[in-house]
Amino acid sequence: VNPLTGQIYETDFAVHRGVVIGCGSYDAMVNVDLGGAYVCPGFIEGHIHIESSMLSPERFAEAVVRWGTTTVVADPHEIANVLGHDGIEYFLKCAEAVSIVDLFFMLPSCVPASHLETSGSVLTATDLHRYLNHERVLGLGEVMNFPGVVSGDRTVWDKILLFRNTIIDGHAPLLTGKALNAYVLSGIRSDHECTTPREALEKLAKGMTLMIREGSQTRDLENLISVVNDTTWSRCMFVSDDRHPDDLLKLGHLNLQVNKAVECGLDPVRALAMVTLVPAQYFGFRDRGALVPGALADFSVSPTLTPWKVERVFKKGREVVKEGQLVERVSVMVQPPESPMALAEISAEDLALYARGKGGKPFIRVIALQKDSIITDHLVEEASVENGLVVSDPERDVLKVVVWNRYREKEKPAVGFCRGFGLKKGAIASTIAHDNHNLIAVGVDDESIASAAEAVRSCRGGLAVAERAGKVRILPLPIAGLMSDEHVERVAEKMQELKEEAARLGALYENPFMALSFLALPVIPRLKITDKGIVDVEAFKLVSVFVDDNNQ
């Protein structure tokens, strides 16, 4: 499959020392018969957070190469928010230790993501300068503080100016008109946050590259595939953004996007080009994206064009996947830094929220989840009050959500309410809470919330489900509270157990932890909660959980 010409043809090709010599008949010391199967250049992931897989970089590489991915461009802003320089250095060391996938990075631009939350680190332009010329660093990662870009915020612009001669990725949901003009004028070149064709076309029309996201939580491919045509396809690529371990194990990686796009009517060669040639050209890779003379011999082999079913994968001419299974695993693991957890023991008494006002029931802000989206709605509901305390109301699916600052001692938790989880009893908790990864929990009663959160705190990070106080299942994530060093099969198995337990308690989401993880991200509209309180994202300010009669 040649993405440069859109052609499919039968040929031999020669490889020497990991590099393609050319197509045609060559004499060789070793001949590999692919049995007339289809061959495609190695897939290139253009935007993902490795941490979302809950796997260390080494285990992540093992998980994605099985599906034909041989190059990954990742944004380590999750671990950077937790560990700062130590987290970035850890990922860079892992990249050097992994040979089955080439790992590159876009430096995190927003650590912390905003002033409305507390992170484990702060990275300024001065802090990032040391990585500017690192061979594994390609540019500046998604610039989420789009209000700061448009308003001329100095801290944001210092980073943009530092990376002005590199690639700068964007993150600008719902941004349009003159504000979008200003954002593009800064030199930001892409966006993966588009959810409608209208939004995508405006950004394409203004010169941006469209990253069509299809992840475990947010799925935009079906909505956006209509904008891919003969004119636009060369500036459109498929990316994952976030991908959970069970999806990586069972469904795949970029092969999933390719096959889904074809099901939606896209030409299969064009779909393959959008995970090979397009990302290669966007990132300036001259040695991959097409199997041409001088390119790396990175490719996957499928018996059929549609669907693309990966049976063999070659990395620099060396077979690393055979019959869909890894030929070898990563043997040397890099030692990670210690995961921070400054919280004292958590108790239910910490979570009490006293009702305000005289007589009657107060009105409260409620974060309303949307299916297959990380955008939330801003609702106002009458509170449920018991003994002077505002409590969860599972009958209306209004549940208490709590965020603790895990980086500092003796900080009071922030308490709010959300709708959409569907829990009828118990609670779930996690230290995966974008982007600063404080401890977050949602549940039906304070005792269950505290029990789930305490289980996570005691193992320095992870995921937990509590049916009631004292009855808890947990998946420890010892690397920054985000990742495990176990193989994807084991992590996926444990994750499945937690999801099944959450479903038994009433959870509506197939993966409630992914939905929970985005409730604390105050750069995605419209209402969120951080360790500092409730955030009105569109006003970009903290607001009270209570709404008085004059402020509805």
N, C-alpha and C positions, 0 to 999 in steps of 0.2 A: 504494500500500500504506500503510494508516494503522495504525501500531503502537499508537496510543492506543485504538482501538476494535476492532482485529483485523479490520477490513473491507478489502475490495478493491473499488474502484469506479472507473468511468470519469469523468474530469472534466478541464476546463482549469484551470490555475492561473496567477496573475499574479505577476511578480517585478519589483521596482523597486529599483535601487541595491543589489542583492545580497540583498534581503530579500523573503520571501514576503508578498504582499499578501493573498491569499486564493484560494480555489477558486471556480470559476464562470466565467461569460462576462464578459470584460473587453476593452475597446478598448486596443490597444497599438501602439507604433511598430514593434516587431519581433515577429513571430510565429514560433515554433519548433515544427515538426510532429514529434512523437515517434512517429508512425505506429502509435498504439495499443499501444505497448510498456508494460511495467510500470515504475513509478517508485518508488524507495525513498529515504528520507532517507540522507544520507551516513553511511557506517559510522564508528563511533568505537572505536578501539583503546584499551582501558582499562588494559592493562599490557604493556609491551614494553621491552626494552633495545635501543635503536637500534643500539648497537655490535655486537649479535649478527648483524646483517645484513652486517657488514664494509663498510658504506657510510657515507659522511659523511651528516649529517642532510639535506643538500640532495638527495643522490642517493637516499637512503632515501625521501624524500617523492615523488620521481619514480616510484620503484618501487611504492609502495603505492597511490597515487592511481589508477593504471591499473585497480585492482581494486575501486574504489568507496570507498576509505577517504579521508575528508576531514578527520578530526580524530584526533590521536594524543596519548595521555597516556603519556609515557615516564618511566622511572626511569634517570637517567644515572649510576648508581652504578659502572658499569664504568669510564668515563672519569674519574670523580671519584676512584676508587681509584688511578688512574695519575697524574693531573695536579691533583687537588684543585680549588681555586677556579678555576684556569685552565681546567680541563675544563668545569666548569659554565658559566662565562662564555662559553666558546666555543659551547656548545650554545644558550645564550640568544641569542647574536648570530645563529646560524644560523636560529633560529626567526623572528627579525625579518626575515631575508633571504628566507624562503620564503613564497610567497603561494598555492601550489596546495594546501597542507595546513596546517591550524592545529596547531602543535606546542605542547603544554603539558607541564609536568614535575612529578613528585613528587620532592622532594629526597631524596637518598640518606641513609638513617638509620644505615647501618653501614659507615663508612669509618674503619678497616678493618672487614671483616665480623666479625672476632674477634681476640683477642689471640694466636691460635695461628698467625698468618701476618704477613708484612711487606708493607705497601702503600707506594705512592709518596706517600701523604698521610694525614693524620688530620684529620677534620672533627668538631668538637665542636658542642654546641648554640650556643655563642657564635659559632662560625664560620658556622652556618646562619642565624643571626638576620637577617643583611643581606638575605636573599632572602625573608623572611617575607611581605612585602607586594608582591612582584613580580607583575605581572599574568599572567605565564606560569607561575607556581608555584601549584599547587593544594593542596599539603599535604606530608605526610611519606611517603616511599616505604617499601616493604616492610620491616618491622621483623623482621630475620632472627634477631637474638639473643633468641630467645624464652626461653631460660633466664635471661637478664638481666632481661627484663620480669617474669617470675614471681618471681625472687629479690629484686627491688627494686634492681638495679644502678643507681647514681646517674647514670652517664654516659648510659645508655639512657633513664632517666626524665626527665632534663633535656630531651632532645629531644621526648619525648612531651608533656611539660607545655608546652613552647614552642609546639607545634602542636595543642594541645588544642581550639582553636576551628576547626580545619580538618579535612580528611580525612586519616586515617592508614591506610595499607594494611598488611596483615599478611603473614606468611610463617611458618607453624607446622605443618610436616609431622608427622603422627602425634600431635600434641598432643591430649589428651583429658581428660575428667573435671575435677577441681578445678583442675588446671594451666591448662586451657583457659578455665575460668571467670575465673581471675586475668588471663589474657591479654586476654580480651574486656573485662573490667572497666577496663582501662587506656584504653579508647577506640578500640582498633584495630577497624576496621570490615569488613575483607575478608580473604579468603585465596585464593590461587591454587595451593596446594600439595596439595590433596586428591587422593587417588588411588583411593579406594574410596567407594561410596555411603554406607556407614555413617559414615565420617569426614565426608563432605559434609553429611549430614543432621544430625549433631550440631552442626556449626558453623552451619548454617542455623537450627536450633532455638534456638541461643543468640544469634541476632540478627545474624550475620555475613552479608555478601553473598558469594556463591559466584562466583569467577572460574574458569570452566572452561577449563583450558589445553589448547591443541592447537598445539604448536610443532614445530620441526624435530627436536628431540631428545626432548622429553617430550610424550606424547600421552595425555591423560586423558579425552577427549570420550566415547569409546565406554563407558568404565567408569562415567562420571558422568551420562550423559544420562537415565538412569532416574529421577533425583531431580527432574528438571524436570517439574512438573505444574501444574495450574490454580492451586494455592496458592503454589508456590515460584518460578514463572518470573520474577516481577517483581524477585526478588533474585538472579537468575542471569544472568551475561553470559559471552560467549566472549572469550578473550584469547589472545595468542600467546606472550608471555614472551620467547621467542627464535625468530628466523626467519632462516634462512640465505639468501644471495643467489640460489642456484640454485632454491630453493623459491619465493622471491618472483618470480622470472622465469617459471618454468614452471607452478607450481601456484596461486599467488595469495596472498592475505592473508586477511582475514576472510570473504571469499566462500567460501573453502575450508571454514571451520568451519560456515558456514550450510548449505552443500550437504551436508556430511557429516552434520550433525544431522538434516536432512530424510531422508537415506538411512536413518538410525537410527530413523525413525518420528516425529520431531518435526514439528508443524504448521509449514509454511513461513513464515507470517506471524509466528508466535511466534519462530521462529529469527531472522528479520530484526529483530524487536523487541529481541532479546538482543544485537545489535551496534549498536543505534540508541537506542531509548528508555531501556532499562535503564542503560547507561553514562552517558547524559545526566543521568538523575535521580540516579544515585549521585554524580557529580561536581558536581552543582548547575548544570549548563548549562541555562539557560532559553531559549537561542537556537538550539538544535539538538536532534536526536533525533526530531523529527516535523515534517512540512511544514505548519505552522500559521501563521496570520497573525503576523508579527513575527519568525519564525524565519529563520535564514540559508538562502538558497536553495542548499543543499548537497544534491546527490542523484545517484544513479546510475540508469542506464536499462538494462533487460534485456528481450530479446524474449520470454523465458519466466519464469514464476515459479519453476519447478523444472526444471533447475537455474537458479540465479541467475547469468546470464552477462553480465558487464558489457561493454556496447558503448560507452556514452557516460557521461561524468561531468561534472557542473557544480559549480563552486565559486563561491559567492556569485553565482550566476546566469551565470557565465562558463564557456563550454565549455572544459574542460582536457584531456579525453580524447574522441577521436572514432574510431569503428570499432576500439576497443580499443587505440589508440595515442595517445601524448602529443601534444597539439597544440603544446606548447612545453615547453622544458626550463628549469631554473633557470639563469639567465645569470651571476649574481654569486655566487662562492664565497667564504666567509669563510676567512681565513688561520688555520690551526690552530697551536697551540703545538708546540714541538719534542718529539718522542717521547723519553722518558728511556731510557737504556741504559748503565749504569755497569759492566757486566761486562767483564772482560778476556777475551782469546781463550780459547776452550774446547778442552780436549784430553781424550782418552780416559782418561788417567791420573787425571783428577779424579774418575772415577766408580767406582774400585775399592772393593769392599765385602768386607772380610776376614771369613771365617767365625769364629764364636765357639765356644767349648767345646772339650773335649778328646775326641778320638775320635768317630767317627760323624758324622752330618750334623745340623746345627742345624735347628730349626723356625723358620719365618718367618711373619709376618703377610702376607696377600695380599688386596689390594683386588679384590673380585669384582664386575664390572659386571653390571647387569640390563638386559635388553632394554627399550627405550622408557621408561627411567626413569633419573633421576639419583641414586636411592638405590642404594647399593652394599652388598654383604655383607662380613662380616669373617670371612675364612677363615684357617686355620692349615695350612700345608703343609711337608713336608720340603724343605729347600733343596737345590738342585743346586750342587755345589762342584767347582771345577776349580783346581788349584794353590793351594789355600787361599783362593780367592775365591768368593763366592756369585755365580752367574751366571744369566742367563735360561735357561729351559728351554722352547723353543717346542713340543716334543712334548707337554708338559702345558699349553701355553698360559699359562705363568707367565713374564711378561716384566718386565724392569727398567724402572722409571719414575723419572724424575729431575726435581727442581724446583730452579731457580737463582733467587736473589734478584737481580733485574735493577736494583734501585735503589741498591745499595751495592757498592762494590768489595771484592774479596778475601773474599767470603763463600763458605764451602764449600757445595756443593749437597746437598740431601737426597735420599737414595736409598731406594727401596722396590720393591715388586713388585705386579703386578696380573694379573688373568685376565679374558679376554673379548675382547681385540683380535684374536687369531688370527694375528698376523704370523708368517711363517715365515722372513723375512729382512728386513734393513733397519730403518728407524726413521722416526718422524714427530715433529715438534716444532712448538711454537706459543707465541706470547705471549698468546693468548686462553686464560686460565686463571682462571676465576671464583674470587673476585671481584677479587683483587688483581693478576692478570695478570702474574705472574712468568713466567719462561720454563720450559716443561714439555716433556718428551720421553719417549717410550716406544719400546723397540726390542729387537732380538734380541741385539745385541752392542754393546759400548762404543764401538767405532770408528764404527759407523753412527749411534749416538745422538749422539756428539760432533759428527759431521759435519753432521747435521740441525740441531742446536742452534746450531752456529757460523754456519751460513748465516743463521739467523734473527737472531742477535746482530749480525752484520755489517751488516744493513740496518735495524737499530733496531726490529725487530719484524715479525712476519708468520707464515706457515705454511710448512713445508717437509717434503718426503719425501726420504729418502736410501735408495737401494738398497744402497749400500755407501759406505765412506769416499770422498769426492770426487765421487760421482755424486748430485747433488741437484737437485730441482725446488723452486721457491719462489714464493710469492705475497707480495710485500711489502705491508705495511700501515703506511704512514708516519704515520697519524694515531693517536698514542698506542700504536702496535703493535696496534691493534684494527680500524682502518677504512682504506678507500681512498677517494680522491677520483675514481676512475674510475666510469663508468656501470655499472649492474647487469649489463648484458649482458657486459661485459668481465670483471668480477670473477667472475661465474658461470662464464664460460668457463675462466678460470684455475683456479677452484675445482674444476671438473669434471675437469680434467687431473690435479690432485693426488689426487682421490678415486680416479680410475682407476688411477693409479700405486700408491696404497696398496692397492687391491684386488688388483692384480697381485702384490703382496708378501704377500698372504694376509689382509688386513684383513677381518674379518667384518662390521663395521658399514658400512652404505652411506655414512655420514659419520663416519669415525673421529675427525675433529678436534672435532666437537661432543661426542662421548663423552669425549675427552681433556680437554676444557676444564672439565668438572665434577669431575674427580678431585681438584682442589685446593680444593674448596669445603667448608670444615670446619663448615658449619652444616646440611649435608644428611647424614642417617645413611647408612652406619654407620661406614665406615672411609675416610679420605681421606689425602692427602699434601700438605703445604705446604712452603715453603722452610725451615721450622723442623723438619720431620720428619713422622712418621706420627701421625695424629690419630684417636683413638677418639672419635667424635662423641657417642655416647651418654654417655660419661664426661666428655666435653668436656675432654680433656687429651691431651698428647703421650705416645706410648708408643714403645718400641723396636721396630724391625723384627724383632728376634729375640724368640722366645718360649721361656722356659725350661720345663723339665718341670713345674714347680710352678705355672705361670701359663697353662695351656692352657684 
